[in-house]
């Protein structure tokens, strides 16, 4: 069985979250960890990615799949997802 490394969107009881298999922390088993999400630079708790912001509001998305590529201000063992809105 081949294990794909990178970012995946997975369903949960409350919606969908992003997980990384490239992070240095293992959460959820299978060597994956939940990626933190930042909205306009501020950390936001996420239970469902779809409920954060509408696609029409987005100006940009940055995805850092692991700690070695994540900028220091958003450093996390699982990488990070940064969402930027047009009004933010």
C-alpha positions as CSV (number, residue, x, y, z in Angstrom):
1,X,0.0,0.0,0.0
2,X,1.3,3.4,-1.0
3,X,1.0,6.2,1.6
4,X,0.6,9.6,0.0
5,X,2.4,12.4,1.7
6,X,1.0,15.9,1.9
7,X,-2.3,17.5,2.7
8,X,-5.7,15.9,2.7
9,X,-9.2,17.1,3.5
10,X,-10.9,14.5,5.7
11,X,-14.5,14.2,7.0
12,X,-15.3,14.4,10.7
13,X,-18.5,14.4,12.7
14,X,-18.7,18.2,12.5
15,X,-17.6,18.8,8.9
16,X,-14.2,18.6,7.1
17,X,-10.7,19.4,8.4
18,X,-7.2,19.5,6.8
19,X,-4.6,17.0,7.9
20,X,-0.9,16.6,6.9
21,X,1.1,13.5,6.8
22,X,4.3,15.5,6.5
23,X,4.2,17.0,10.0
24,X,6.3,15.9,12.9
25,X,3.4,15.3,15.2
26,X,1.0,12.3,14.8
27,X,-2.6,12.9,15.7
28,X,-5.6,11.0,14.5
29,X,-3.4,7.9,13.9
30,X,-1.9,6.8,10.6
31,X,0.9,9.4,10.9
32,X,-1.4,12.4,10.2
33,X,-2.0,15.6,12.2
34,X,-4.6,18.3,12.1
35,X,-3.3,21.4,10.4
36,X,-3.9,24.8,12.1
37,X,-5.8,27.4,10.1
38,X,-5.1,31.1,10.2
39,X,-7.6,33.7,8.9
40,X,-6.0,37.0,7.9
41,X,-3.0,36.0,10.1
42,X,-5.0,35.1,13.2
43,X,-5.4,31.5,14.4
44,X,-8.9,30.2,14.3
45,X,-10.2,26.9,15.8
46,X,-11.7,24.8,13.0
47,X,-14.2,22.1,13.2
48,X,-15.4,22.5,9.6
49,X,-13.3,24.2,6.8
50,X,-16.4,24.9,4.8
51,X,-17.9,27.1,7.5
52,X,-14.9,29.5,7.8
53,X,-15.3,31.8,4.8
54,X,-17.0,31.7,1.4
55,X,-15.0,31.2,-1.7
56,X,-16.2,34.6,-3.0
57,X,-14.5,36.3,0.0
58,X,-11.1,34.7,-0.5
59,X,-8.2,36.7,-1.8
60,X,-5.5,34.0,-1.3
61,X,-4.7,30.6,0.3
62,X,-1.3,29.5,1.5
63,X,-0.7,25.8,2.3
64,X,2.4,24.6,4.2
65,X,2.3,20.8,4.4
66,X,5.0,20.4,7.0
67,X,7.1,22.3,9.6
68,X,10.2,22.7,7.5
69,X,8.4,24.9,4.9
70,X,6.1,26.9,7.3
71,X,7.1,30.5,8.0
72,X,8.2,31.0,11.6
73,X,5.3,33.2,12.6
74,X,2.9,30.3,11.9
75,X,5.2,27.5,12.9
76,X,3.5,24.3,13.8
77,X,4.5,20.6,13.7
78,X,1.7,19.9,11.2
79,X,2.3,22.8,8.8
80,X,-0.4,25.4,8.4
81,X,-3.1,26.8,6.2
82,X,-3.4,30.5,5.8
83,X,-6.6,32.1,4.4
84,X,-6.7,35.7,3.3
85,X,-9.9,37.6,2.6
86,X,-10.5,40.6,0.4
87,X,-11.7,42.6,3.3
88,X,-9.1,41.3,5.9
